[in-house]
Amino acid sequence: MEKVILGVSDMSCQHCVMRVAKAISGQPGTADVQVDLDSKQATFQYDPAQATLDDIVAAIAKAGYTAQP
């Protein structure tokens, strides 16, 4: 498992936090997902054998937010 911290822009409320967390958690091999509105960051672990970071960033984008390392 690799630990990742992504900056996530466009979040403005707790609903946004829940959407981003759901997008990350919905990807195979992700765990320990935490999304913080104040810092606009998502912290999680993922298994590179099950999903790529690009897949996770794409899932966040599909939810309507921009993520970057």
PyMOL Python script that loads the backbone (N, CA, C, O; Angstrom):
from pymol import cmd

cmd.read_pdbstr("""\
ATOM      1  N   MET A   1       0.846  -1.180   0.000  1.00  0.00           N
ATOM      2  CA  MET A   1       0.000   0.000   0.000  1.00  0.00           C
ATOM      3  C   MET A   1       0.887   1.238   0.000  1.00  0.00           C
ATOM      4  O   MET A   1       1.899   1.299   0.699  1.00  0.00           O
ATOM      5  N   GLU A   2       0.492   2.206  -0.786  1.00  0.00           N
ATOM      6  CA  GLU A   2       1.189   3.484  -0.824  1.00  0.00           C
ATOM      7  C   GLU A   2       0.291   4.565  -0.247  1.00  0.00           C
ATOM      8  O   GLU A   2      -0.906   4.611  -0.532  1.00  0.00           O
ATOM      9  N   LYS A   3       0.878   5.434   0.566  1.00  0.00           N
ATOM     10  CA  LYS A   3       0.116   6.554   1.127  1.00  0.00           C
ATOM     11  C   LYS A   3       0.259   7.748   0.195  1.00  0.00           C
ATOM     12  O   LYS A   3       1.351   8.050  -0.288  1.00  0.00           O
ATOM     13  N   VAL A   4      -0.856   8.417  -0.050  1.00  0.00           N
ATOM     14  CA  VAL A   4      -0.887   9.547  -0.973  1.00  0.00           C
ATOM     15  C   VAL A   4      -1.629  10.712  -0.335  1.00  0.00           C
ATOM     16  O   VAL A   4      -2.613  10.526   0.380  1.00  0.00           O
ATOM     17  N   ILE A   5      -1.142  11.911  -0.607  1.00  0.00           N
ATOM     18  CA  ILE A   5      -1.858  13.132  -0.238  1.00  0.00           C
ATOM     19  C   ILE A   5      -2.067  13.924  -1.522  1.00  0.00           C
ATOM     20  O   ILE A   5      -1.107  14.297  -2.195  1.00  0.00           O
ATOM     21  N   LEU A   6      -3.311  14.173  -1.851  1.00  0.00           N
ATOM     22  CA  LEU A   6      -3.660  14.948  -3.044  1.00  0.00           C
ATOM     23  C   LEU A   6      -4.302  16.258  -2.628  1.00  0.00           C
ATOM     24  O   LEU A   6      -5.091  16.296  -1.683  1.00  0.00           O
ATOM     25  N   GLY A   7      -3.968  17.325  -3.324  1.00  0.00           N
ATOM     26  CA  GLY A   7      -4.702  18.564  -3.185  1.00  0.00           C
ATOM     27  C   GLY A   7      -5.965  18.448  -4.022  1.00  0.00           C
ATOM     28  O   GLY A   7      -5.916  17.995  -5.166  1.00  0.00           O
ATOM     29  N   VAL A   8      -7.091  18.854  -3.460  1.00  0.00           N
ATOM     30  CA  VAL A   8      -8.362  18.760  -4.181  1.00  0.00           C
ATOM     31  C   VAL A   8      -9.008  20.147  -4.185  1.00  0.00           C
ATOM     32  O   VAL A   8      -9.426  20.658  -3.146  1.00  0.00           O
ATOM     33  N   SER A   9      -9.079  20.734  -5.360  1.00  0.00           N
ATOM     34  CA  SER A   9      -9.686  22.064  -5.451  1.00  0.00           C
ATOM     35  C   SER A   9     -11.174  21.934  -5.745  1.00  0.00           C
ATOM     36  O   SER A   9     -11.664  20.857  -6.084  1.00  0.00           O
ATOM     37  N   ASP A  10     -11.862  23.022  -5.611  1.00  0.00           N
ATOM     38  CA  ASP A  10     -13.286  23.131  -5.907  1.00  0.00           C
ATOM     39  C   ASP A  10     -14.188  22.604  -4.787  1.00  0.00           C
ATOM     40  O   ASP A  10     -15.408  22.602  -4.954  1.00  0.00           O
ATOM     41  N   MET A  11     -13.642  22.161  -3.658  1.00  0.00           N
ATOM     42  CA  MET A  11     -14.490  21.719  -2.546  1.00  0.00           C
ATOM     43  C   MET A  11     -14.901  22.943  -1.731  1.00  0.00           C
ATOM     44  O   MET A  11     -14.074  23.799  -1.418  1.00  0.00           O
ATOM     45  N   SER A  12     -16.199  23.016  -1.390  1.00  0.00           N
ATOM     46  CA  SER A  12     -16.662  24.174  -0.633  1.00  0.00           C
ATOM     47  C   SER A  12     -17.552  23.814   0.559  1.00  0.00           C
ATOM     48  O   SER A  12     -17.931  24.694   1.332  1.00  0.00           O
ATOM     49  N   CYS A  13     -17.894  22.512   0.717  1.00  0.00           N
ATOM     50  CA  CYS A  13     -18.797  22.126   1.799  1.00  0.00           C
ATOM     51  C   CYS A  13     -18.586  20.655   2.156  1.00  0.00           C
ATOM     52  O   CYS A  13     -17.811  19.953   1.507  1.00  0.00           O
ATOM     53  N   GLN A  14     -19.280  20.202   3.191  1.00  0.00           N
ATOM     54  CA  GLN A  14     -19.151  18.807   3.612  1.00  0.00           C
ATOM     55  C   GLN A  14     -19.710  17.837   2.568  1.00  0.00           C
ATOM     56  O   GLN A  14     -19.263  16.693   2.477  1.00  0.00           O
ATOM     57  N   HIS A  15     -20.670  18.289   1.794  1.00  0.00           N
ATOM     58  CA  HIS A  15     -21.186  17.444   0.710  1.00  0.00           C
ATOM     59  C   HIS A  15     -20.060  17.154  -0.289  1.00  0.00           C
ATOM     60  O   HIS A  15     -19.932  16.031  -0.776  1.00  0.00           O
ATOM     61  N   CYS A  16     -19.258  18.159  -0.584  1.00  0.00           N
ATOM     62  CA  CYS A  16     -18.110  17.977  -1.482  1.00  0.00           C
ATOM     63  C   CYS A  16     -17.145  16.953  -0.900  1.00  0.00           C
ATOM     64  O   CYS A  16     -16.651  16.077  -1.609  1.00  0.00           O
ATOM     65  N   VAL A  17     -16.881  17.073   0.396  1.00  0.00           N
ATOM     66  CA  VAL A  17     -15.977  16.150   1.077  1.00  0.00           C
ATOM     67  C   VAL A  17     -16.489  14.717   0.918  1.00  0.00           C
ATOM     68  O   VAL A  17     -15.716  13.811   0.606  1.00  0.00           O
ATOM     69  N   MET A  18     -17.781  14.515   1.131  1.00  0.00           N
ATOM     70  CA  MET A  18     -18.361  13.178   1.014  1.00  0.00           C
ATOM     71  C   MET A  18     -18.265  12.643  -0.415  1.00  0.00           C
ATOM     72  O   MET A  18     -17.999  11.458  -0.618  1.00  0.00           O
ATOM     73  N   ARG A  19     -18.481  13.510  -1.400  1.00  0.00           N
ATOM     74  CA  ARG A  19     -18.394  13.079  -2.803  1.00  0.00           C
ATOM     75  C   ARG A  19     -16.980  12.652  -3.165  1.00  0.00           C
ATOM     76  O   ARG A  19     -16.787  11.638  -3.835  1.00  0.00           O
ATOM     77  N   VAL A  20     -15.985  13.424  -2.723  1.00  0.00           N
ATOM     78  CA  VAL A  20     -14.592  13.087  -3.014  1.00  0.00           C
ATOM     79  C   VAL A  20     -14.211  11.785  -2.305  1.00  0.00           C
ATOM     80  O   VAL A  20     -13.576  10.915  -2.900  1.00  0.00           O
ATOM     81  N   ALA A  21     -14.597  11.655  -1.043  1.00  0.00           N
ATOM     82  CA  ALA A  21     -14.294  10.432  -0.296  1.00  0.00           C
ATOM     83  C   ALA A  21     -14.931   9.212  -0.962  1.00  0.00           C
ATOM     84  O   ALA A  21     -14.309   8.153  -1.047  1.00  0.00           O
ATOM     85  N   LYS A  22     -16.152   9.360  -1.426  1.00  0.00           N
ATOM     86  CA  LYS A  22     -16.848   8.254  -2.099  1.00  0.00           C
ATOM     87  C   LYS A  22     -16.160   7.895  -3.416  1.00  0.00           C
ATOM     88  O   LYS A  22     -16.041   6.720  -3.762  1.00  0.00           O
ATOM     89  N   ALA A  23     -15.707   8.917  -4.147  1.00  0.00           N
ATOM     90  CA  ALA A  23     -15.018   8.674  -5.417  1.00  0.00           C
ATOM     91  C   ALA A  23     -13.733   7.885  -5.190  1.00  0.00           C
ATOM     92  O   ALA A  23     -13.419   6.967  -5.947  1.00  0.00           O
ATOM     93  N   ILE A  24     -12.997   8.244  -4.149  1.00  0.00           N
ATOM     94  CA  ILE A  24     -11.743   7.538  -3.854  1.00  0.00           C
ATOM     95  C   ILE A  24     -12.040   6.131  -3.348  1.00  0.00           C
ATOM     96  O   ILE A  24     -11.448   5.158  -3.816  1.00  0.00           O
ATOM     97  N   SER A  25     -12.951   6.028  -2.398  1.00  0.00           N
ATOM     98  CA  SER A  25     -13.279   4.731  -1.798  1.00  0.00           C
ATOM     99  C   SER A  25     -13.848   3.754  -2.818  1.00  0.00           C
ATOM    100  O   SER A  25     -13.732   2.541  -2.646  1.00  0.00           O
ATOM    101  N   GLY A  26     -14.454   4.267  -3.864  1.00  0.00           N
ATOM    102  CA  GLY A  26     -15.033   3.419  -4.901  1.00  0.00           C
ATOM    103  C   GLY A  26     -14.010   2.765  -5.803  1.00  0.00           C
ATOM    104  O   GLY A  26     -14.356   1.899  -6.607  1.00  0.00           O
ATOM    105  N   GLN A  27     -12.759   3.165  -5.684  1.00  0.00           N
ATOM    106  CA  GLN A  27     -11.711   2.577  -6.508  1.00  0.00           C
ATOM    107  C   GLN A  27     -11.144   1.342  -5.810  1.00  0.00           C
ATOM    108  O   GLN A  27     -10.983   1.342  -4.589  1.00  0.00           O
ATOM    109  N   PRO A  28     -10.842   0.299  -6.567  1.00  0.00           N
ATOM    110  CA  PRO A  28     -10.318  -0.922  -5.951  1.00  0.00           C
ATOM    111  C   PRO A  28      -8.976  -0.669  -5.272  1.00  0.00           C
ATOM    112  O   PRO A  28      -8.144   0.081  -5.781  1.00  0.00           O
ATOM    113  N   GLY A  29      -8.778  -1.295  -4.130  1.00  0.00           N
ATOM    114  CA  GLY A  29      -7.491  -1.231  -3.453  1.00  0.00           C
ATOM    115  C   GLY A  29      -7.242   0.015  -2.636  1.00  0.00           C
ATOM    116  O   GLY A  29      -6.113   0.235  -2.197  1.00  0.00           O
ATOM    117  N   THR A  30      -8.267   0.852  -2.412  1.00  0.00           N
ATOM    118  CA  THR A  30      -8.072   2.054  -1.603  1.00  0.00           C
ATOM    119  C   THR A  30      -8.496   1.788  -0.162  1.00  0.00           C
ATOM    120  O   THR A  30      -9.375   0.968   0.104  1.00  0.00           O
ATOM    121  N   ALA A  31      -7.847   2.505   0.765  1.00  0.00           N
ATOM    122  CA  ALA A  31      -8.151   2.332   2.188  1.00  0.00           C
ATOM    123  C   ALA A  31      -7.798   3.606   2.940  1.00  0.00           C
ATOM    124  O   ALA A  31      -7.071   4.461   2.434  1.00  0.00           O
ATOM    125  N   ASP A  32      -8.323   3.720   4.150  1.00  0.00           N
ATOM    126  CA  ASP A  32      -8.002   4.838   5.051  1.00  0.00           C
ATOM    127  C   ASP A  32      -8.196   6.200   4.396  1.00  0.00           C
ATOM    128  O   ASP A  32      -7.328   7.067   4.494  1.00  0.00           O
ATOM    129  N   VAL A  33      -9.323   6.387   3.732  1.00  0.00           N
ATOM    130  CA  VAL A  33      -9.603   7.632   3.016  1.00  0.00           C
ATOM    131  C   VAL A  33     -10.029   8.722   4.002  1.00  0.00           C
ATOM    132  O   VAL A  33     -10.967   8.539   4.778  1.00  0.00           O
ATOM    133  N   GLN A  34      -9.338   9.839   3.960  1.00  0.00           N
ATOM    134  CA  GLN A  34      -9.683  11.004   4.769  1.00  0.00           C
ATOM    135  C   GLN A  34      -9.624  12.236   3.866  1.00  0.00           C
ATOM    136  O   GLN A  34      -8.626  12.469   3.183  1.00  0.00           O
ATOM    137  N   VAL A  35     -10.687  13.009   3.870  1.00  0.00           N
ATOM    138  CA  VAL A  35     -10.762  14.225   3.059  1.00  0.00           C
ATOM    139  C   VAL A  35     -11.009  15.393   3.997  1.00  0.00           C
ATOM    140  O   VAL A  35     -11.926  15.355   4.817  1.00  0.00           O
ATOM    141  N   ASP A  36     -10.188  16.432   3.877  1.00  0.00           N
ATOM    142  CA  ASP A  36     -10.270  17.582   4.769  1.00  0.00           C
ATOM    143  C   ASP A  36     -10.629  18.834   3.977  1.00  0.00           C
ATOM    144  O   ASP A  36      -9.919  19.222   3.049  1.00  0.00           O
ATOM    145  N   LEU A  37     -11.733  19.456   4.352  1.00  0.00           N
ATOM    146  CA  LEU A  37     -12.202  20.652   3.650  1.00  0.00           C
ATOM    147  C   LEU A  37     -11.281  21.844   3.899  1.00  0.00           C
ATOM    148  O   LEU A  37     -10.986  22.597   2.972  1.00  0.00           O
ATOM    149  N   ASP A  38     -10.825  22.023   5.134  1.00  0.00           N
ATOM    150  CA  ASP A  38     -10.002  23.189   5.466  1.00  0.00           C
ATOM    151  C   ASP A  38      -8.687  23.211   4.690  1.00  0.00           C
ATOM    152  O   ASP A  38      -8.290  24.250   4.162  1.00  0.00           O
ATOM    153  N   SER A  39      -8.015  22.064   4.625  1.00  0.00           N
ATOM    154  CA  SER A  39      -6.735  22.011   3.904  1.00  0.00           C
ATOM    155  C   SER A  39      -6.923  21.689   2.427  1.00  0.00           C
ATOM    156  O   SER A  39      -5.986  21.779   1.634  1.00  0.00           O
ATOM    157  N   LYS A  40      -8.167  21.308   2.065  1.00  0.00           N
ATOM    158  CA  LYS A  40      -8.486  20.902   0.690  1.00  0.00           C
ATOM    159  C   LYS A  40      -7.545  19.786   0.226  1.00  0.00           C
ATOM    160  O   LYS A  40      -6.954  19.844  -0.852  1.00  0.00           O
ATOM    161  N   GLN A  41      -7.431  18.762   1.090  1.00  0.00           N
ATOM    162  CA  GLN A  41      -6.575  17.622   0.797  1.00  0.00           C
ATOM    163  C   GLN A  41      -7.307  16.310   1.026  1.00  0.00           C
ATOM    164  O   GLN A  41      -8.190  16.204   1.877  1.00  0.00           O
ATOM    165  N   ALA A  42      -6.919  15.323   0.249  1.00  0.00           N
ATOM    166  CA  ALA A  42      -7.386  13.951   0.434  1.00  0.00           C
ATOM    167  C   ALA A  42      -6.169  13.093   0.746  1.00  0.00           C
ATOM    168  O   ALA A  42      -5.173  13.125   0.023  1.00  0.00           O
ATOM    169  N   THR A  43      -6.256  12.333   1.819  1.00  0.00           N
ATOM    170  CA  THR A  43      -5.184  11.430   2.214  1.00  0.00           C
ATOM    171  C   THR A  43      -5.751  10.021   2.206  1.00  0.00           C
ATOM    172  O   THR A  43      -6.832   9.778   2.743  1.00  0.00           O
ATOM    173  N   PHE A  44      -5.023   9.094   1.598  1.00  0.00           N
ATOM    174  CA  PHE A  44      -5.503   7.717   1.518  1.00  0.00           C
ATOM    175  C   PHE A  44      -4.343   6.789   1.189  1.00  0.00           C
ATOM    176  O   PHE A  44      -3.245   7.233   0.854  1.00  0.00           O
ATOM    177  N   GLN A  45      -4.608   5.509   1.290  1.00  0.00           N
ATOM    178  CA  GLN A  45      -3.662   4.491   0.857  1.00  0.00           C
ATOM    179  C   GLN A  45      -4.284   3.751  -0.311  1.00  0.00           C
ATOM    180  O   GLN A  45      -5.504   3.613  -0.405  1.00  0.00           O
ATOM    181  N   TYR A  46      -3.420   3.277  -1.201  1.00  0.00           N
ATOM    182  CA  TYR A  46      -3.929   2.475  -2.309  1.00  0.00           C
ATOM    183  C   TYR A  46      -2.910   1.417  -2.699  1.00  0.00           C
ATOM    184  O   TYR A  46      -1.712   1.556  -2.453  1.00  0.00           O
ATOM    185  N   ASP A  47      -3.411   0.372  -3.303  1.00  0.00           N
ATOM    186  CA  ASP A  47      -2.583  -0.729  -3.765  1.00  0.00           C
ATOM    187  C   ASP A  47      -2.358  -0.548  -5.264  1.00  0.00           C
ATOM    188  O   ASP A  47      -3.297  -0.704  -6.044  1.00  0.00           O
ATOM    189  N   PRO A  48      -1.129  -0.220  -5.687  1.00  0.00           N
ATOM    190  CA  PRO A  48      -0.867   0.003  -7.114  1.00  0.00           C
ATOM    191  C   PRO A  48      -1.137  -1.214  -7.994  1.00  0.00           C
ATOM    192  O   PRO A  48      -1.257  -1.080  -9.212  1.00  0.00           O
ATOM    193  N   ALA A  49      -1.232  -2.390  -7.398  1.00  0.00           N
ATOM    194  CA  ALA A  49      -1.551  -3.592  -8.177  1.00  0.00           C
ATOM    195  C   ALA A  49      -3.036  -3.643  -8.535  1.00  0.00           C
ATOM    196  O   ALA A  49      -3.436  -4.384  -9.432  1.00  0.00           O
ATOM    197  N   GLN A  50      -3.858  -2.845  -7.826  1.00  0.00           N
ATOM    198  CA  GLN A  50      -5.294  -2.867  -8.070  1.00  0.00           C
ATOM    199  C   GLN A  50      -5.825  -1.621  -8.766  1.00  0.00           C
ATOM    200  O   GLN A  50      -6.839  -1.683  -9.462  1.00  0.00           O
ATOM    201  N   ALA A  51      -5.148  -0.491  -8.582  1.00  0.00           N
ATOM    202  CA  ALA A  51      -5.585   0.769  -9.211  1.00  0.00           C
ATOM    203  C   ALA A  51      -4.368   1.670  -9.368  1.00  0.00           C
ATOM    204  O   ALA A  51      -3.409   1.584  -8.601  1.00  0.00           O
ATOM    205  N   THR A  52      -4.423   2.523 -10.362  1.00  0.00           N
ATOM    206  CA  THR A  52      -3.345   3.498 -10.526  1.00  0.00           C
ATOM    207  C   THR A  52      -3.779   4.829  -9.929  1.00  0.00           C
ATOM    208  O   THR A  52      -4.970   5.081  -9.743  1.00  0.00           O
ATOM    209  N   LEU A  53      -2.819   5.662  -9.636  1.00  0.00           N
ATOM    210  CA  LEU A  53      -3.134   6.991  -9.120  1.00  0.00           C
ATOM    211  C   LEU A  53      -3.928   7.772 -10.166  1.00  0.00           C
ATOM    212  O   LEU A  53      -4.814   8.553  -9.819  1.00  0.00           O
ATOM    213  N   ASP A  54      -3.614   7.561 -11.440  1.00  0.00           N
ATOM    214  CA  ASP A  54      -4.372   8.220 -12.512  1.00  0.00           C
ATOM    215  C   ASP A  54      -5.841   7.811 -12.490  1.00  0.00           C
ATOM    216  O   ASP A  54      -6.716   8.638 -12.748  1.00  0.00           O
ATOM    217  N   ASP A  55      -6.122   6.541 -12.184  1.00  0.00           N
ATOM    218  CA  ASP A  55      -7.510   6.072 -12.079  1.00  0.00           C
ATOM    219  C   ASP A  55      -8.243   6.811 -10.961  1.00  0.00           C
ATOM    220  O   ASP A  55      -9.400   7.204 -11.109  1.00  0.00           O
ATOM    221  N   ILE A  56      -7.547   6.990  -9.843  1.00  0.00           N
ATOM    222  CA  ILE A  56      -8.156   7.639  -8.681  1.00  0.00           C
ATOM    223  C   ILE A  56      -8.399   9.113  -8.968  1.00  0.00           C
ATOM    224  O   ILE A  56      -9.459   9.647  -8.642  1.00  0.00           O
ATOM    225  N   VAL A  57      -7.413   9.773  -9.579  1.00  0.00           N
ATOM    226  CA  VAL A  57      -7.572  11.189  -9.947  1.00  0.00           C
ATOM    227  C   VAL A  57      -8.717  11.338 -10.952  1.00  0.00           C
ATOM    228  O   VAL A  57      -9.483  12.298 -10.875  1.00  0.00           O
ATOM    229  N   ALA A  58      -8.840  10.402 -11.886  1.00  0.00           N
ATOM    230  CA  ALA A  58      -9.938  10.445 -12.865  1.00  0.00           C
ATOM    231  C   ALA A  58     -11.291  10.272 -12.182  1.00  0.00           C
ATOM    232  O   ALA A  58     -12.265  10.914 -12.574  1.00  0.00           O
ATOM    233  N   ALA A  59     -11.364   9.418 -11.171  1.00  0.00           N
ATOM    234  CA  ALA A  59     -12.621   9.225 -10.429  1.00  0.00           C
ATOM    235  C   ALA A  59     -13.006  10.503  -9.690  1.00  0.00           C
ATOM    236  O   ALA A  59     -14.183  10.856  -9.625  1.00  0.00           O
ATOM    237  N   ILE A  60     -12.021  11.188  -9.138  1.00  0.00           N
ATOM    238  CA  ILE A  60     -12.285  12.466  -8.462  1.00  0.00           C
ATOM    239  C   ILE A  60     -12.777  13.491  -9.482  1.00  0.00           C
ATOM    240  O   ILE A  60     -13.708  14.249  -9.209  1.00  0.00           O
ATOM    241  N   ALA A  61     -12.151  13.511 -10.651  1.00  0.00           N
ATOM    242  CA  ALA A  61     -12.569  14.437 -11.710  1.00  0.00           C
ATOM    243  C   ALA A  61     -13.996  14.132 -12.170  1.00  0.00           C
ATOM    244  O   ALA A  61     -14.779  15.045 -12.431  1.00  0.00           O
ATOM    245  N   LYS A  62     -14.321  12.856 -12.267  1.00  0.00           N
ATOM    246  CA  LYS A  62     -15.684  12.464 -12.675  1.00  0.00           C
ATOM    247  C   LYS A  62     -16.706  12.937 -11.644  1.00  0.00           C
ATOM    248  O   LYS A  62     -17.855  13.215 -11.986  1.00  0.00           O
ATOM    249  N   ALA A  63     -16.285  13.028 -10.377  1.00  0.00           N
ATOM    250  CA  ALA A  63     -17.177  13.540  -9.321  1.00  0.00           C
ATOM    251  C   ALA A  63     -17.286  15.055  -9.356  1.00  0.00           C
ATOM    252  O   ALA A  63     -18.113  15.632  -8.651  1.00  0.00           O
ATOM    253  N   GLY A  64     -16.449  15.715 -10.181  1.00  0.00           N
ATOM    254  CA  GLY A  64     -16.559  17.165 -10.361  1.00  0.00           C
ATOM    255  C   GLY A  64     -15.483  17.991  -9.682  1.00  0.00           C
ATOM    256  O   GLY A  64     -15.648  19.198  -9.502  1.00  0.00           O
ATOM    257  N   TYR A  65     -14.378  17.354  -9.301  1.00  0.00           N
ATOM    258  CA  TYR A  65     -13.318  18.068  -8.576  1.00  0.00           C
ATOM    259  C   TYR A  65     -11.971  17.839  -9.239  1.00  0.00           C
ATOM    260  O   TYR A  65     -11.789  16.869  -9.975  1.00  0.00           O
ATOM    261  N   THR A  66     -11.031  18.732  -8.976  1.00  0.00           N
ATOM    262  CA  THR A  66      -9.699  18.637  -9.551  1.00  0.00           C
ATOM    263  C   THR A  66      -8.726  18.214  -8.462  1.00  0.00           C
ATOM    264  O   THR A  66      -8.648  18.838  -7.404  1.00  0.00           O
ATOM    265  N   ALA A  67      -7.982  17.137  -8.736  1.00  0.00           N
ATOM    266  CA  ALA A  67      -7.012  16.622  -7.772  1.00  0.00           C
ATOM    267  C   ALA A  67      -5.621  16.656  -8.378  1.00  0.00           C
ATOM    268  O   ALA A  67      -5.435  16.415  -9.570  1.00  0.00           O
ATOM    269  N   GLN A  68      -4.644  16.962  -7.524  1.00  0.00           N
ATOM    270  CA  GLN A  68      -3.253  16.968  -7.966  1.00  0.00           C
ATOM    271  C   GLN A  68      -2.345  16.635  -6.801  1.00  0.00           C
ATOM    272  O   GLN A  68      -2.624  17.011  -5.662  1.00  0.00           O
ATOM    273  N   PRO A  69      -1.254  15.927  -7.080  1.00  0.00           N
ATOM    274  CA  PRO A  69      -0.304  15.588  -5.998  1.00  0.00           C
ATOM    275  C   PRO A  69       0.393  16.818  -5.453  1.00  0.00           C
ATOM    276  O   PRO A  69       1.218  16.709  -4.545  1.00  0.00           O
TER     277      PRO A  69
END
""", "prot")
cmd.dss("prot")
cmd.show_as("cartoon", "prot")
cmd.util.cbc("prot")
cmd.orient("prot")
